[in-house]
């Protein structure tokens, strides 16, 4: 053995790194040798070691033999966004599904004494605006076969107000 007091700090750090690498190498070598012996012993008995252990072959065994590819899953289809359960009555373009962090407008609405049911009602109104069917006056005369979806609510003519009727 050598007296370590003769080494400088950088030399000691370099020696420490070399020792760590050598220890890891020897551990891996001894594990690989043991695994090889166990596989041979199992094969001599007519079974595979992996069958005895009940799992996939280890990385060291796969590197020696043909590589097995795991069954790759097809990429998941992109999910449609969740419809908004709540809408900001002041700006119907702002919606929240009720999942995740609450938006600032939702927090402000509740903090100022607004009810959550009003936000739900605003969301329901927005849904009915998007599914425009026939106008209420013509609904009785038209057959109820299917709903028509409006192309763009902003480009449609405004509905008549009760005072216009």
N, C-alpha and C positions, 0 to 999 in steps of 0.2 A: 504494500500500500504506500501511497505517496502522501507526504505532508501537504495538506491543502492550504496551509498558511502561505506557501510560496506563490500561489496563484493570485493574479489580479482579479478584480471584480468582473470585468468583461470575460476573462478566461473562465472563471467559475460559472458564469451564466451560459457560456457556450458549452461547457462540460455538462451542465445540468440539462440542456436541451438534447445533447447527444445521448445522455443516459436515459432520458424519457423516451426517445425514439427507439433505443435498443431494448428497453423493457417492453414496450408495446409490440415490437417485432417478435421478441421471444415468446410473449404470451400468445400472439396469433399463431406462431409456428407450432407451439405445443398443443393448442386447441385443434389445429388442422390435423396434426398427427394423430391425436386421440380420436377425432371424428373419422379419419381414414380407417383406423383400427376397428372402431365400432361398426362401420359400414361393412368391412370385410367379415367380421364375426357374424353380423346379421345375415349377409349373403350366404355364408357357409351353412347357415341354418335354413336357408330357403326363403327368407323374407327381406324386405327392404327396411332400412332403419326408419325412413319417414313413415312407413305404415305402422311401425311399432310406436312411434312418438305421436302419430295422429296429426301431422301437419305437413305443409309444403316443404320441399327440399330447401336447405339453407343456401345462402348466396354463394358460399364456397363450392357447393356441389353443382349449382347451376352454371357457374363459370366454366367448369370442366366439361359438362355435357351440353346438349343443345338447349338453347334458350327457349323457355316457354313464355308465351305472351298471354297475359290475362285477358279474358274476354272483355273487350272494350265496349263500354256502353255507348250507344249513339248519343250525340249531343241532345240535351233536353230542349224541347220546343220552348220558345220564349212565351212566358205566361202573359195573359192579358192583364192590364192593370185592374185593380179592384175598384169598383165604382164608389164614388164618394157617398158616405153616409151623412156627412155634415157639409153644409155650404155656408159661406159668408153672405148674409143677406145684403150687405153693402156692396159686395163684389162677387157675383155668382160664378166668376171664373175660378175663385179660390175654393177648393174642396179638400176634404180630408176623409179618408176611409175609416178612421177610428182605430187604425193600427199604427204603432210606432209613436214617435214623439208628437205631442200636441203642437200644432202650429201657433205662431204668435197671435194671429187674429182670433183663434179659438180661445186662447187664454185671456186675451183682452176682453172678448165678448162676455165670458163668464165672470171675469173680475169686475166688470162694470154692471153686473146684475142681470145680464141677459140669460135667457133659459136655453138649455141644450136642445129642448124640443123645438124651439124656433129655428135652430140651425138644421135640425132634421127636416122640418117642414120646408125650408128653403131648398134643401136637396131634393125633396119630392117634387117641388115645383119645377126645378130644373129638369128632372127626368121627364115630366109630362110635357115640358116645352120641347124637348128633343123628339118625343114621339108624337108628332102632330098628325092627327087623323083629320077627319072632316070637321068643319066648324060645327058648333053645337046646334045651330039653326037647321043645317042640312043633314044632321046625323040621323034623324028619324026617317028620312026619305031614302037614304043610301043604304045598300045592303052592307052588313057587317061581315065582310069576307076576310080582310086582313088590314093591319095597320100600315100606313105609309110613313116612311121616315123622312123628315124634312131635310133638305140638302144643307141649308144654312139658315138658322133662325134669324140672323141679322139681316138677311136679304129679303125676307118675307114681309108682306105688308102688315102693319100693326093691326091687331084685333080690334074690333069695334068695342068701345066702352059702353057700359049700361046706359049712359045718358044719350048716346047716339042712336039707340034703338027706339 
